[in-house]
Amino acid sequence: MKLWRPGITGKLFFAILSTCLMVLAIMHWGIRLSFEYGFIDYVKRGNEQRLEWLSDALGEQYTQHGDWKFLRHNERVMFKLLRSFEQDSINENPLPPHGWRAKFWVLDQKRKILVGPKNELPSDGMQRAIIVNNHTVGWVVSSSMERLTRNADINFDRQQQRTNWIIVALSSLLAAAVTFFLARGLLAPVKRLVEGTHRLAKGDFATRVTPGSNDELGKLAQDFNQLASTLEKNQQMRHAYMADISHELRTPLAVLQGELEALQDGVRQFTPDSLTSLQMEVATLSKLVNDLHQLSLSDEGALAYQKASLDIITLLDVAAGIFRTRFAERGVSLHVTLPEHARVFGDSNRLMQLLNNVLENSLRYTDPGGELRILGNIMDDQLILQFTDSAPGVNDEQLANLFNRFYRAEGSRNRASGGSGLGLSICQNIVTAHGGTLRASHSPIGGVTMTITLPLETCLPRIL
């Protein structure tokens, strides 16, 4: 048999309700104690007041009669005095009438009982001396008031107890109702997050939750939505990535298969030209696989770097010299303006790979008759290299996607003009590994400007 275990809503409900019930119990206990002791103290003060009045009145009567003969065994005098006190208290309202809550005894000078039950004189009762002409002529004694003895007082106390219990019961029901709706309201965002997490775990990356508030739960919901959006975007990129890889591999493989089948069937003769065509497709496949390998290593931070102090201007001069002939053959002029020296702490091979990729990208995507300007400046202990080429340019959407893998701005998959589409992604990872930045912007001469920012050697710790 499976045991029932409350969820977070039930736990919160019981926690808040238990706290409310505990507070109600403490309040009920405190009110009961306060009432009982306060009511008994109230009765005591009333009896003390009567004792004082009775003592003064008996003193006056003693002065008029000269002795206690008028009172001895004559309780009617006592009753008349007490009734007159009650009437005076009603008229003057110094204290509300209390009724007969205590017994009274009157003693003479020798402490003999004049009025009151003979064998019930309390030893711990309240007493007050009757003074006439500065002499004590007797005492007035009342019974102790440590507890309620009169039926009316006891009934009143019981009525107060019943009223308190009714209030506690109604308050408990009200607390339970308020706690129920409060727990549901507080945990509604949590339930939405739980349901959204379950859908997200099942692969539904389009799941979103409504924040509903600006508190911590609302911020958590916003973070959840951002996480879901990132996962959805990564899934789309992964699908596109796999589709791009398969497409990139399919083209040279299809060419290779067609060429080999043609040679096998005798449609084409095995000549140096056919061999060169096969070698070109194999080289294309090798470059794509190598680029994929390089990109995966750079993404994981596993790309080997052997950093040392070097002058990057020298590397750039070498790279520009290698490409100058190719630019001239394509009819693209190359203009280089660089500072004399700029020492950085980096890997010469990786930085040369970076420069070659950027120059190769400009060479492929600059129309014949155009130009490439390479400008270097040192500013705030940083080297800023700008590779600015001429038309064709790109629109804003294409500019934002230039560093995406397998993306080529002209929208064509034809390898006659494009490479693998991974070069700029590798470049970005190399620049980041050297503590710099790589960004693309619109060129003032109609093409694209690639800006590489690298910290100079004084700004980087020499850590291999």
WORALIN-V571874 format. One record per backbone hydrogen bond with DSSP energy under -0.5 kcal/mol. NH is the residue of the N-H (numbers start at 1). CO is the residue of the C=O. E is the energy in kcal/mol with one decimal. If there is no record, write none. Layout:
NH	CO	E
NH	CO	E
This chain:
11	7	-2.6
12	8	-2.4
13	9	-2.5
14	10	-2.8
15	11	-2.3
16	12	-2.6
17	13	-2.7
18	14	-2.5
19	15	-1.9
20	16	-2.4
21	17	-2.8
22	18	-2.4
23	19	-2.3
24	20	-2.5
25	21	-2.7
26	22	-2.3
27	23	-2.6
28	24	-2.9
29	25	-2.6
30	26	-2.7
31	27	-2.9
32	28	-2.5
33	29	-2.4
34	30	-2.7
35	31	-2.9
36	32	-2.9
37	33	-2.5
38	34	-2.1
39	35	-3.4
40	36	-2.3
41	37	-2.2
42	38	-2.1
43	39	-2.4
44	40	-2.4
45	41	-2.4
46	42	-1.8
47	43	-2.4
48	44	-2.7
49	45	-2.2
50	46	-2.2
51	47	-2.9
52	48	-2.4
53	49	-2.6
54	50	-3.6
55	51	-2.2
56	52	-2.2
57	53	-2.8
58	54	-2.7
59	55	-1.8
60	56	-1.9
61	57	-2.3
62	58	-2.6
63	59	-2.0
64	60	-1.8
65	61	-2.4
66	62	-2.7
71	68	-1.1
72	68	-1.8
73	114	-2.0
74	71	-2.5
77	74	-0.9
78	74	-0.6
79	75	-2.3
80	76	-2.6
81	77	-2.2
82	78	-2.7
83	79	-2.7
84	80	-2.4
85	81	-1.9
86	82	-2.3
87	83	-2.4
88	84	-2.4
89	85	-2.5
90	86	-1.7
91	87	-2.3
92	88	-3.2
93	89	-1.6
101	99	-1.4
105	141	-3.2
106	115	-1.9
107	139	-3.0
108	112	-2.0
111	108	-1.9
114	106	-3.8
115	106	-1.3
120	117	-0.7
126	142	-0.9
128	140	-2.4
130	138	-3.5
131	129	-0.7
132	135	-3.0
135	132	-1.2
137	130	-2.9
137	135	-0.7
138	130	-0.9
139	107	-2.0
140	128	-2.8
141	105	-3.1
141	139	-0.5
142	126	-3.1
143	103	-1.8
154	150	-2.4
155	151	-2.9
156	152	-2.1
157	153	-2.4
158	154	-2.5
159	155	-2.4
160	156	-2.1
161	157	-2.0
162	158	-2.5
163	159	-2.5
164	160	-2.4
165	161	-2.4
166	162	-2.4
167	163	-2.4
168	164	-2.6
169	165	-2.5
170	166	-2.7
171	167	-2.7
172	168	-2.3
173	169	-2.2
174	170	-2.5
175	171	-2.8
176	172	-2.6
177	173	-2.3
178	174	-2.7
179	175	-2.8
180	176	-2.2
181	177	-2.0
182	178	-2.5
183	179	-3.0
184	180	-2.1
185	181	-2.4
186	182	-2.8
187	183	-2.1
188	184	-0.8
191	187	-2.7
192	188	-2.0
193	189	-2.2
194	190	-2.6
195	191	-2.8
196	192	-2.4
197	193	-2.5
198	194	-2.3
199	195	-2.2
200	196	-2.5
201	197	-2.6
202	198	-1.2
203	200	-1.4
204	199	-2.4
205	203	-1.6
207	204	-1.4
211	209	-0.6
219	215	-2.3
220	216	-2.3
221	217	-2.3
222	218	-2.1
223	219	-2.4
224	220	-2.4
225	221	-2.5
226	222	-2.2
227	223	-2.6
228	224	-2.9
229	225	-2.5
230	226	-2.4
231	227	-2.7
232	228	-2.5
233	229	-2.5
234	230	-2.7
235	231	-2.4
236	232	-2.3
237	233	-2.7
238	234	-2.6
239	235	-2.6
240	236	-2.7
241	237	-2.9
242	238	-2.7
243	239	-2.4
244	240	-2.8
245	241	-2.6
246	242	-2.5
247	243	-2.2
248	244	-3.1
249	245	-2.5
250	246	-2.1
251	247	-1.6
252	248	-0.8
253	249	-1.7
254	250	-2.7
255	251	-2.1
256	252	-2.7
257	253	-2.8
258	254	-2.6
259	255	-2.7
260	256	-2.7
261	257	-2.6
262	258	-2.2
263	259	-2.3
264	260	-2.7
265	261	-2.5
266	262	-0.6
267	262	-1.6
268	262	-1.5
271	269	-1.3
275	271	-2.3
276	272	-2.3
277	273	-2.1
278	274	-2.1
279	275	-2.5
280	276	-2.2
281	277	-1.8
282	278	-2.4
283	279	-2.6
284	280	-2.1
285	281	-2.5
286	282	-2.8
287	283	-2.6
288	284	-2.3
289	285	-2.7
290	286	-2.6
291	287	-2.8
292	288	-2.5
293	289	-2.3
294	290	-2.8
295	291	-2.7
296	292	-2.4
297	293	-2.2
298	294	-2.4
299	295	-2.5
300	296	-1.7
301	297	-0.5
301	298	-0.5
302	297	-2.5
303	297	-1.0
307	305	-0.6
308	346	-2.4
310	344	-2.5
312	310	-0.8
312	342	-1.9
314	311	-0.7
315	311	-1.2
316	312	-2.3
317	313	-2.2
318	314	-2.1
319	315	-2.7
320	316	-2.7
321	317	-2.2
322	318	-2.1
323	319	-1.8
324	320	-1.3
325	321	-0.6
327	323	-2.7
328	324	-2.2
329	325	-2.4
330	326	-1.5
331	327	-0.6
331	328	-0.8
332	327	-3.0
333	331	-0.5
333	370	-2.2
335	372	-2.7
337	374	-3.2
344	310	-2.6
346	308	-2.2
346	344	-0.8
348	346	-0.6
351	347	-2.5
352	348	-2.2
353	349	-2.1
354	350	-2.3
355	351	-2.5
356	352	-2.7
357	353	-2.2
358	354	-2.1
359	355	-2.5
360	356	-2.8
361	357	-2.3
362	358	-2.0
363	359	-2.4
364	360	-2.3
365	361	-1.6
366	363	-0.7
367	391	-1.9
369	331	-1.6
370	367	-1.7
372	333	-2.4
373	388	-3.4
374	335	-3.3
374	372	-0.5
375	373	-0.6
375	386	-2.4
376	337	-2.5
377	384	-2.1
379	377	-0.5
379	382	-2.7
382	379	-0.7
383	454	-3.2
384	377	-3.3
384	382	-0.6
385	383	-0.6
385	452	-3.1
386	375	-2.8
387	450	-2.7
388	373	-3.0
388	386	-0.7
389	387	-0.6
389	448	-1.9
390	371	-1.4
391	445	-0.8
399	395	-2.4
400	396	-1.9
401	397	-0.8
401	398	-0.6
402	399	-1.0
404	401	-1.7
406	421	-2.3
407	404	-1.5
407	421	-0.8
411	408	-2.1
417	414	-1.3
418	414	-1.6
426	422	-2.1
427	423	-2.4
428	424	-2.4
429	425	-1.7
430	426	-2.2
431	427	-2.6
432	428	-2.4
433	429	-2.1
434	430	-0.9
434	431	-0.8
435	432	-1.8
436	431	-2.5
437	453	-1.8
439	451	-1.9
441	449	-1.9
443	447	-2.3
446	443	-1.5
447	389	-1.0
449	441	-3.0
450	387	-2.2
450	448	-0.5
451	439	-2.8
451	449	-0.6
452	385	-3.2
452	450	-0.6
453	437	-2.6
453	451	-0.5
454	383	-2.5
454	452	-0.5
456	381	-2.1
457	343	-2.5
459	456	-2.2
460	457	-1.3
463	461	-1.8
